[in-house]
Every structure is written in structure tokens, then in C-alpha cells.
Amino acid sequence: MTEEPADSGVLFAEPGARWRTVAYGPILCVIILIIEMATGSSVHWFALVFCGSLIAMFVVLQVIAGQRHVSVELTATTLRDGTETLPLTSIDAVLPERDEDAWDDEEWEEARALGELTGVPRRRTGIGLRLADGSLVQAWAKDHRTLRAELTAAIGQAPEPADEPTPDTDDKHSENGVDR
């Protein structure tokens, strides 16, 4: 990915994968080569060069796929999660975070995740969005709190407080949670 200028309008970005990971396999092979040379044992030149280049080639494919399918970018006008770009004008609201103490899932947690993946990618957290047509979708990011804050500010919405039950609310469940 190329460096974006500071005034490009990018409010939030996650690359999805970094090119430096391509070097890990060859660096490990160089370390093994140095150890073999230092100990005086036979040096496996062909095997180390072959393995280092093979690992690097596989990781290149993974980095390309990661940058294409699990990168996130929020600008002043669009949200891109993976391969799907959503105009901010189509977002009606950013829904509150999931209550960790709740037994039931939030309605937006069962919604379709943005991008062409079947769900929220591993090590990412979903963010519920209500679109202008009333449908629900999930945006996602590793740093979901920053994306949530930037997205809320970008669409001009006041942050919604988390739904907390009031003590005088008549709850249909018992206190000890046996019937949950």
C-alpha cells in the first residue's frame, strides 16, 4: 500500500496485513544458516534457500489476500471493510456495543458482515450499523472502539449510551438466572 498524505481525508485505516511478515521465513533460514556455519556442521545451502523462498512466496499471497479482504478504511464519505465500500450517507446509526453481561445477542450481531467474507474475520470485532433502509449490517475492525468513535463522528451522530436495565424495570427473568 502506498502512503496516503495527511490531508487525504482518511479518518481510520487498518491494513489487514503487513509486508514485513514476508521477511520472517527468510530471516529464520538465515539464522539457521549462521548456526550451521558457526557449529561446523554441514551447511544445507539448497534446502535453506529453497525453504526461505517458498515460505516468502506463500506469505506474499497471504499478505495480498489480507490487504484485499480484511483491510478497513474510513474516509469522510465512505467506509470500506474488505472489498465492500459503503457510502456514509447510507448509514443511519452506529448501534451501541454489545453488553458483555447480557445473555442474549444483540440483533445486529446476527446481521450480515460487510465485505465478501461469510462473517466477521478472526481477531476482529463487529460494530452494528443500521442503514437508511432499516437493514442491519456489521462493520468490523481490530481497533473497533476507535473505528466506532470515528464512524459516529463522521456520520454526525451523538454517541448512544449503552442500554442498562433500570432496577425498577419488571424483568421476566428471575434474579438468579436459572430460567435464562
Contacts in CASP RR format, 6 or more apart in sequence:
PFRMAT RR
TARGET T0000
AUTHOR 0000-0000-0000
METHOD contacts of the structure
MODEL  1
MTEEPADSGVLFAEPGARWRTVAYGPILCVIILIIEMATGSSVHWFALVF
CGSLIAMFVVLQVIAGQRHVSVELTATTLRDGTETLPLTSIDAVLPERDE
DAWDDEEWEEARALGELTGVPRRRTGIGLRLADGSLVQAWAKDHRTLRAE
LTAAIGQAPEPADEPTPDTDDKHSENGVDR
1 15 0 8 1.000
1 67 0 8 1.000
4 10 0 8 1.000
4 13 0 8 1.000
8 75 0 8 1.000
9 75 0 8 1.000
9 76 0 8 1.000
10 73 0 8 1.000
10 74 0 8 1.000
10 75 0 8 1.000
11 74 0 8 1.000
11 75 0 8 1.000
11 76 0 8 1.000
11 150 0 8 1.000
11 153 0 8 1.000
11 154 0 8 1.000
12 72 0 8 1.000
12 73 0 8 1.000
12 74 0 8 1.000
12 141 0 8 1.000
12 143 0 8 1.000
12 146 0 8 1.000
12 147 0 8 1.000
12 150 0 8 1.000
12 151 0 8 1.000
13 71 0 8 1.000
13 72 0 8 1.000
13 73 0 8 1.000
13 74 0 8 1.000
14 71 0 8 1.000
14 72 0 8 1.000
14 73 0 8 1.000
14 141 0 8 1.000
14 142 0 8 1.000
14 143 0 8 1.000
15 67 0 8 1.000
15 71 0 8 1.000
16 66 0 8 1.000
16 67 0 8 1.000
16 70 0 8 1.000
16 71 0 8 1.000
16 72 0 8 1.000
17 62 0 8 1.000
17 63 0 8 1.000
17 64 0 8 1.000
17 65 0 8 1.000
17 66 0 8 1.000
17 67 0 8 1.000
17 70 0 8 1.000
17 71 0 8 1.000
18 63 0 8 1.000
19 63 0 8 1.000
21 59 0 8 1.000
21 62 0 8 1.000
21 63 0 8 1.000
22 56 0 8 1.000
22 59 0 8 1.000
22 60 0 8 1.000
22 63 0 8 1.000
23 56 0 8 1.000
24 55 0 8 1.000
24 59 0 8 1.000
25 51 0 8 1.000
25 52 0 8 1.000
25 55 0 8 1.000
25 56 0 8 1.000
25 59 0 8 1.000
26 52 0 8 1.000
26 53 0 8 1.000
26 55 0 8 1.000
26 56 0 8 1.000
28 52 0 8 1.000
29 48 0 8 1.000
29 49 0 8 1.000
29 51 0 8 1.000
29 52 0 8 1.000
29 55 0 8 1.000
30 48 0 8 1.000
32 48 0 8 1.000
33 43 0 8 1.000
33 45 0 8 1.000
33 48 0 8 1.000
36 42 0 8 1.000
36 43 0 8 1.000
36 44 0 8 1.000
37 43 0 8 1.000
68 82 0 8 1.000
68 83 0 8 1.000
69 82 0 8 1.000
69 83 0 8 1.000
69 115 0 8 1.000
69 116 0 8 1.000
69 117 0 8 1.000
69 121 0 8 1.000
70 82 0 8 1.000
70 117 0 8 1.000
70 121 0 8 1.000
70 124 0 8 1.000
71 80 0 8 1.000
71 82 0 8 1.000
72 79 0 8 1.000
72 80 0 8 1.000
72 81 0 8 1.000
72 82 0 8 1.000
72 139 0 8 1.000
72 140 0 8 1.000
72 141 0 8 1.000
72 147 0 8 1.000
73 79 0 8 1.000
73 80 0 8 1.000
74 80 0 8 1.000
74 147 0 8 1.000
74 150 0 8 1.000
74 151 0 8 1.000
74 154 0 8 1.000
76 88 0 8 1.000
76 154 0 8 1.000
77 87 0 8 1.000
77 88 0 8 1.000
77 89 0 8 1.000
78 85 0 8 1.000
78 86 0 8 1.000
78 87 0 8 1.000
78 88 0 8 1.000
79 85 0 8 1.000
79 86 0 8 1.000
79 88 0 8 1.000
79 91 0 8 1.000
79 114 0 8 1.000
79 139 0 8 1.000
79 151 0 8 1.000
80 86 0 8 1.000
81 113 0 8 1.000
81 114 0 8 1.000
81 115 0 8 1.000
81 139 0 8 1.000
81 140 0 8 1.000
81 141 0 8 1.000
82 114 0 8 1.000
82 115 0 8 1.000
82 116 0 8 1.000
82 117 0 8 1.000
83 115 0 8 1.000
83 116 0 8 1.000
84 114 0 8 1.000
84 115 0 8 1.000
84 116 0 8 1.000
86 114 0 8 1.000
86 137 0 8 1.000
86 139 0 8 1.000
88 154 0 8 1.000
88 155 0 8 1.000
89 132 0 8 1.000
90 131 0 8 1.000
90 132 0 8 1.000
90 133 0 8 1.000
91 129 0 8 1.000
91 130 0 8 1.000
91 131 0 8 1.000
91 132 0 8 1.000
91 151 0 8 1.000
91 155 0 8 1.000
92 129 0 8 1.000
92 130 0 8 1.000
92 131 0 8 1.000
92 132 0 8 1.000
92 134 0 8 1.000
93 129 0 8 1.000
93 130 0 8 1.000
93 155 0 8 1.000
93 157 0 8 1.000
93 160 0 8 1.000
94 127 0 8 1.000
94 128 0 8 1.000
94 129 0 8 1.000
94 148 0 8 1.000
94 151 0 8 1.000
94 152 0 8 1.000
94 155 0 8 1.000
94 157 0 8 1.000
94 160 0 8 1.000
95 106 0 8 1.000
95 108 0 8 1.000
95 127 0 8 1.000
95 128 0 8 1.000
95 129 0 8 1.000
95 130 0 8 1.000
95 136 0 8 1.000
95 160 0 8 1.000
96 106 0 8 1.000
96 160 0 8 1.000
96 161 0 8 1.000
96 162 0 8 1.000
96 163 0 8 1.000
97 148 0 8 1.000
97 162 0 8 1.000
98 105 0 8 1.000
98 106 0 8 1.000
98 109 0 8 1.000
99 106 0 8 1.000
99 162 0 8 1.000
99 163 0 8 1.000
99 164 0 8 1.000
103 180 0 8 1.000
106 128 0 8 1.000
107 136 0 8 1.000
108 128 0 8 1.000
108 129 0 8 1.000
108 130 0 8 1.000
108 136 0 8 1.000
108 137 0 8 1.000
108 138 0 8 1.000
109 126 0 8 1.000
109 128 0 8 1.000
109 138 0 8 1.000
111 128 0 8 1.000
111 135 0 8 1.000
111 136 0 8 1.000
111 137 0 8 1.000
111 138 0 8 1.000
112 119 0 8 1.000
112 137 0 8 1.000
112 138 0 8 1.000
113 119 0 8 1.000
113 120 0 8 1.000
113 126 0 8 1.000
113 137 0 8 1.000
113 138 0 8 1.000
113 140 0 8 1.000
114 137 0 8 1.000
114 138 0 8 1.000
114 139 0 8 1.000
114 140 0 8 1.000
119 138 0 8 1.000
120 126 0 8 1.000
120 138 0 8 1.000
120 140 0 8 1.000
121 140 0 8 1.000
123 142 0 8 1.000
124 140 0 8 1.000
124 141 0 8 1.000
124 142 0 8 1.000
124 144 0 8 1.000
125 140 0 8 1.000
125 141 0 8 1.000
125 142 0 8 1.000
125 144 0 8 1.000
126 138 0 8 1.000
126 139 0 8 1.000
126 140 0 8 1.000
126 141 0 8 1.000
126 144 0 8 1.000
127 138 0 8 1.000
127 139 0 8 1.000
127 140 0 8 1.000
127 141 0 8 1.000
127 144 0 8 1.000
127 147 0 8 1.000
127 148 0 8 1.000
127 151 0 8 1.000
128 136 0 8 1.000
128 137 0 8 1.000
128 138 0 8 1.000
128 139 0 8 1.000
129 136 0 8 1.000
129 137 0 8 1.000
129 138 0 8 1.000
129 139 0 8 1.000
129 151 0 8 1.000
130 136 0 8 1.000
131 137 0 8 1.000
139 147 0 8 1.000
139 151 0 8 1.000
141 147 0 8 1.000
149 159 0 8 1.000
152 158 0 8 1.000
152 159 0 8 1.000
165 171 0 8 1.000
173 179 0 8 1.000
173 180 0 8 1.000
END
